Amino acid sequence: MYLTFPVLGFKGCFIAWRIIEPHREQANINHGQTLERLAQRGGLSPDELVAVLEDRKWHKMKLVDAQNTLNEIVKNS
């Protein structure tokens, strides 16, 4: 079992697995892979993570907006 999920493009940056686990189905819809496989491949970028955590289809976000939203989601989880 994993304890953390990596944020792609930010070496050493992770979110708690318990935050992404409930969104397993959306990750599979958006990326066609399990959370475990995505983690093995380096994780998801901030905007991809936000889409999964908001249970919606991915759309490009400015990096700063994605980071701020991701920070809020993690802080409130």
Number of C-alpha atoms within 10 A of each C-alpha: 5 11 9 16 24 23 20 19 12 13 9 8 12 14 16 14 16 13 14 19 15 13 18 16 16 21 26 14 15 15 16 12 14 15 23 14 11 18 18 11 11 15 22 21 16 26 22 24 25 25 21 24 20 14 17 15 14 18 9 10 14 9 12 11 13 19 17 13 16 21 15 11 14 14 8 7 9
